[in-house]
């Protein structure tokens, strides 16, 4: 994974992301893992894990988490319309939900995950403090 480290509440490493742009974060010093919800500008910590594989097994593969966050049926409907994702791509709703988008499958397009986070950051930045805006910036 490219070296993109969010400066958000002590999480120093991006360990992955979902097809819908949820970012999986870790603090390598403490072992704490979390999920960033980009349109909500929210991070939920899931606690300390021995490694990222344990986080994946215990959180990301948990059926309720998968159904409500990863949304496999929704992703399958989008994939049927948009095609498979390439490297570093996520499905992005157009327009963004925070700009009135519906998140219906036909509104998604494939796009670069890092550009997506930069753009969401710019939109959210109008109402966020400078510190909060900086976590997704490539400029750090």
KANOR-V473790 format. One record per helix or strand of 2 or more residues. SS is the DSSP state (hx for helix, st for strand). FROM is the first residue (numbers start at 0). LEN is the number of residues. If there is no record, write none. Layout:
BEGIN
[[SS	FROM	LEN] [SS	FROM	LEN]]
END
This chain:
BEGIN
[[st	12	5] [st	22	4] [st	31	6] [st	41	7] [hx	51	9] [hx	62	8] [hx	71	11] [st	88	5] [hx	96	3] [hx	104	3] [st	107	5] [hx	112	13] [hx	129	5]]
END
